[in-house]
Amino acid sequence: MVTLLLDQTQLEVVLSPLERAATFHRENLRIARDTITKVQLTDDAWTWIRGVPGPGTHIPGILAGGTWKAAATTDFVLIRRRRPSVVIDLEGDDDFQRLVLTTRHGLALTQALRLDVSTEPADVVEIVSTAPIPVVTGRQRPVIRPRPA
């Protein structure tokens, strides 16, 4: 399970030694925050894979990891079984157009990306759990009027 760290400028995907071996990546992924265009949550990340692994690991239904290349796209994929995942679309990144990651912290990532965060990287779950709860003031309840007969 990847760890997602976020600061003001970048999202860092921290890979465990096993994940590094499966994905053929020696270092963590660092994605500039301004290249993230869309974040989607999914229960079946396997439907989001496009192309072929190169280099990467693919055991259908169990593990997909590494760089996946299609005609005009390059994606980073790290999927384990049929667990909740996040799909992150990128625009302007030098290496990838999309990240497909199995993580149970996808909702925390979407919430953390909307917040002002510190300059020091922090886990997205920690960012969301310590963020102030927004208070809506001056909101009026809608008036329900009966239909004319």
C-alpha positions in Angstrom: 0.0 0.0 0.0 1.6 3.3 -1.1 2.0 6.2 1.2 0.9 9.6 -0.2 2.8 12.7 1.0 1.7 16.2 0.1 3.2 19.6 0.4 2.6 23.0 -1.3 4.5 22.0 -4.4 4.3 18.3 -4.9 2.7 14.9 -4.3 5.1 12.2 -3.4 4.2 8.5 -3.8 6.3 6.6 -1.4 7.0 3.1 -2.5 8.0 0.2 -0.2 10.9 -2.1 -1.2 8.5 -4.7 -2.6 6.6 -2.0 -4.6 9.9 -0.7 -6.0 10.8 -4.2 -7.2 7.4 -4.8 -8.7 7.3 -1.4 -10.5 11.1 -1.4 -11.5 11.4 2.1 -10.0 14.3 2.9 -7.7 12.9 6.1 -6.2 9.6 7.5 -5.0 7.4 9.3 -7.6 7.4 13.1 -7.2 4.6 14.8 -9.1 4.3 18.6 -9.2 0.9 19.6 -7.7 0.1 22.0 -10.6 0.2 19.0 -13.1 -2.7 17.2 -11.3 -5.8 17.9 -13.3 -8.3 15.3 -12.0 -8.5 12.7 -9.2 -11.0 9.9 -9.4 -11.8 7.2 -6.9 -12.6 3.7 -8.2 -13.3 0.2 -6.8 -12.0 -1.5 -9.9 -8.6 -0.1 -11.0 -8.1 -2.9 -13.5 -10.5 -1.2 -15.9 -8.2 1.9 -16.0 -5.1 0.1 -17.3 -4.2 1.0 -20.9 -1.3 -0.3 -22.9 1.3 -2.8 -22.0 3.9 -3.0 -19.2 7.3 -1.7 -20.2 9.0 -2.3 -17.8 6.5 -3.7 -15.3 5.0 -6.6 -13.5 1.6 -8.1 -14.5 -0.1 -11.0 -12.8 -3.8 -10.7 -14.0 -6.2 -10.0 -11.1 -3.4 -10.0 -8.5 -0.7 -7.4 -9.3 0.0 -4.8 -11.9 2.9 -2.5 -11.4 5.3 -0.3 -13.3 5.2 1.9 -16.4 2.5 1.1 -18.8 2.8 2.4 -22.4 0.1 2.9 -25.0 0.2 4.6 -28.4 0.6 8.2 -27.1 0.5 7.8 -23.3 2.7 6.6 -20.5 1.0 5.7 -17.1 2.4 4.6 -13.8 0.4 1.7 -12.4 0.4 0.0 -9.0 -2.7 -2.1 -8.5 -3.1 -4.9 -5.9 -6.1 -7.3 -6.3 -9.5 -5.6 -6.3 -9.1 -3.0 -3.7 -10.1 0.7 -3.6 -7.9 2.8 -5.9 -7.3 6.3 -7.1 -6.8 7.5 -10.7 -4.8 10.7 -11.0 -4.8 12.5 -14.4 -1.8 14.6 -15.1 -1.1 17.3 -17.6 2.4 18.7 -18.3 4.3 16.0 -16.4 7.5 14.9 -18.0 7.1 11.2 -17.3 3.4 10.2 -17.0 -0.1 11.2 -18.1 -1.9 9.2 -15.4 -1.2 7.4 -12.1 -3.4 4.4 -11.1 -2.7 3.5 -7.5 -4.3 1.1 -5.0 -4.8 3.0 -1.8 -7.4 3.3 0.8 -6.5 6.9 1.2 -8.0 8.2 -2.0 -10.7 10.2 -0.4 -8.1 11.8 2.0 -6.0 12.7 -1.1 -8.9 14.5 -2.8 -9.7 16.4 0.4 -6.0 17.3 1.0 -5.5 18.6 -2.5 -8.2 21.3 -1.8 -6.5 22.5 1.4 -3.6 24.8 2.0 -0.8 22.7 3.3 2.6 23.3 4.9 5.9 23.4 3.0 6.9 20.2 4.8 5.6 16.9 3.2 2.9 15.2 5.4 0.8 12.1 5.0 -2.6 13.0 3.3 -4.5 11.3 6.1 -2.7 13.4 8.7 -3.4 16.6 6.7 -7.1 15.9 6.5 -7.5 14.8 10.1 -5.8 17.9 11.5 -7.5 20.4 9.1 -10.1 22.7 10.5 -13.7 21.9 9.8 -15.3 24.5 7.5 -18.2 26.4 9.1 -20.9 27.7 6.8 -22.5 30.9 8.2 -25.4 32.9 6.9 -26.9 30.0 5.1 -30.7 30.1 5.0 -32.9 27.1 4.7 -34.8 26.9 1.4 -38.5 28.0 1.5 -40.9 25.3 0.5 -44.0 26.7 -1.0 -47.1 24.6 -1.8 -48.1 24.3 -5.5 -51.0 26.3 -6.7 -54.1 24.3 -7.2 
